[in-house]
Amino acid sequence: MPRKPSKSPAGKGPKTPARKPARIAAKRPTAAPADLSQERIVRALETIATHLSAQATPDAAPESFERADAFVWHPDGRLSAVPRVSRVELFLLKGVDRMRDILMENTERFANGLPANNALLWGARGMGKSSLVKAAHASINADRKAADRLKLIEIHREDIESLPALMEQLRASSFNFIVFCDDLSFDGNDASYKSLKAVLEGGIEGRPENVILYATSNRRHLLAREMIENERSTAINPGEAVEEKVSLSDRFGLWLGFHRCSQDEYLAMVRGYCSHFGIKIDDEALEREALEWSTTRGSRSGRVAWQFVQELAGRLGVKLAAK
């Protein structure tokens, strides 16, 4: 027969161990962990708010533009003055005469308060696209009073999404600005080009009258070929998808194409640099060494010519300071 459960002396059910209530009490949750969690959340929110406040865009200070003629834009709203721009003299840029004249005329009209176009300088690497922009800016400013000088602002490719914030700062200034982006192009699923499209044309505010955009790129349409092909293959209407991508470069009024230079143009660049910096060398030896240098580099361009001149000057003990 099964054994009957034993009863307590009072006959009120099974015996209960004396320490069981203590164990039950120890398992009861307390309010302390919840309070700690709330404190952590509050501290985290306060930290986030502090960081956001520190990164807020500061108010524009138009008078600060008098400090220099060139600045670099940072996406946190800062404009860093550039005391000395890395550039070459305009007359040293060889083989780009037509593009030079067009860009100079456009820039001078803009500096004089007349209508002018945004410009896209595209084409072969090392042919002086960015050098031409910086040289044109310096040439226009050469004989201008301080209050009439053009300001050059460089924005990096990865900061294009902050371009509207930069426009907002420049709109209130009395100066005229060239906003310059070197090596501009877009790859993959990068959608930041839409910020540039809105600023160039089509945005509700548009481009400020005192701002013009100059960009350089190795690509005529700023987009990789495979990027355009992907849009064509995956879109419901392939023609419209490609049209949106290609329309970015259409919003630059000036397209200036730079092509690989000839051997004579390459040698003219080398001779021009040597004459300007006072590098003395027999012309026959100069030509032979310059051509050998370009052959080892696999190309002829203004950049290759400058690299050869630096090598030659270093070997001959000549400092690259204009004579």
Disulfide bonds with the S-S distance in Angstrom:
none
